[in-house]
Amino acid sequence: MRLAPFVLMASVTACGGGKPEAKDSGQIGLSAGEGCIRDANVGTTPPEDAPETIDIMQILIKHDGVKGAVAEGITRNREDACLRAVAARATLLSQSDWDATYAEYSDDQGPSKGVIRGLKRGDYGKAFSDAAFSTGVNEVAHVVETKRGFHVILRTQ
């Protein structure tokens, strides 16, 4: 699925597009991976007027510390998983091609291709839900970490 060109402009200015990149974190003694994890765990607060349900698309990047990852052959560490999620987000923003980005990066290659319809506040945990509901329609949220791994979330409705 190709995304409309306006998605890029809106996404860069919202939901983490203006946040410092993890590479800047080295200036305060953190590796790029450590800075990435720190940034992925910065909470967001959805606006009070956010709808009760939304539709999203998500790319999931797992690491060796999440449940079932070893059985699935996932060997990357947490820092590498976070940096891979940042790369997936950057690819999505630059190419606007959901299908190609999803196929290249997501560790959850189910038939839904990352589409989640009717997401309610609180579904999939607080961090995931807050990031999704803080994002405008056709915007890409900052990378967020949950117990399942790192997520790139595109709100579609």
N, C-alpha and C positions, 0 to 999 in steps of 0.2 A: 504494500500500500504506500503510495507516494503521498507525502504530506504537503499541504499548501505552503507556498513560499513564506507567507506571513507568519507561519509557526516559528520560523527561525528568529525573526525579529522579536516577537513577543516572548519567546522562551529565553532569550539571552538577557532580557531585562527583568525577568521575574523568576522566582523560585530558585535562587542560587546562581543564576547566570552572572550576577555581579559579585559573587563571593570570591574571595581570594582562592586561587588554585592551590592544591596541596603542595606544589613545588615551592611556594612561598613559605611553607611551614618550616623548611630547613633553617630559615633565618632565626627561628626560636628554638632550635635544637631538636626538631622532629624530622624523621625521614619522610620522604614523600608518602609512603604507605601509612605511616603513623598520622600524618597530617590529614590524609584522606579519610581515615577512620574517624578522626576527631570531627571533621567536617560532616561526615555522614551521620553523625550522632547529635548534630545541632538540631534541636527541636524546632518545630514550626507550630503556629497556632492558626487554625483555620478561621476565616472571618465569621462573625456571628450569623451573617445572612447566607452562609454556604447552604446549598441544597441538602436534603436528607439523603439522597442517593445520587451517584454519578457513575459514568462509564469510564473505564481507563484501559490502558494497555501497559503491560509491564514486562521488563526484561529482568530475569533473576540470575545473579551470579553467585554461585555457591563457593564455599571454601571447605577445607578439610575438617573444620571444627563444627560444622552443622550436622544435624541428625541425618544419617543415611548417606552422607557424602562419600565416605570411604567405599561403601558397597556399590556406589554409582561410579567409582573410579575418579572422583574429584580429589586431586592431590595439591591444588594450589593453596597457599596459606592465606590468612585473613587479609593481610596488607595487599597481596597480589590481586585478590578478589576485588577489593575496593578500587584499586587502580584500574582493573579491567572494566568495572562498572563506569568509572569516569570516562574511560576510552569509548565505551558503548554510547554514553550520553553525548560525547563530542561527535561521534560518527553520526548519530541520529540528527543532531543539530546541523551538521554540515551537509549531509546527504539527503535528509528528509525522506528516507526510504525505510519505513518500518520493517517490512518483510525481510529485506537484506540484513538490516542491523540485528533483528531478532534472530535470524538464522545463524549469523556469525557469532553472536555473543551469548545468547541465553542458554542456561543450563536446564531450563524447564521447557523442553521441546514437545509439549503436549499438543493435541489437536486444536486447542483454543488459540494457539499462537500468542499467548499472553493477554488475550482479551478478557476483561472482567466486567460484566454488565451488572448494574444494580448494586454497586458497592455502597454499603451503608457505613455511616460513621462508626468507628470502632472495629469494623471488620479487619481482619489480618493484623490486629494489634495497633496500639496507639501511634507509634512512630510512622508506620505505613499509612494509616488512615489520615493522620494529621498532614503528612506530606501531600497525599492525593487531594485532600479537600482544601489545601492552601494554594493549590495550583489552579490557574484559570483554564478555561476550555482551550484546547489546542496548544497547551504549554507543557513543557517537560520540567518535572520537579528536579530538585537537586538529588543526588544519590542519597539513599536512605538505607540504614542497616536494620535488619530484623533478625530474629532467631533462625530464619531460613537462609540468610545471606544478605547480599546487597541488591537493591532494586533501582531500576530506572523506570520512572512512571510518567506516562503520557496521558493526560486527561483528555478524553475525546467528547465528553458531554457533561 
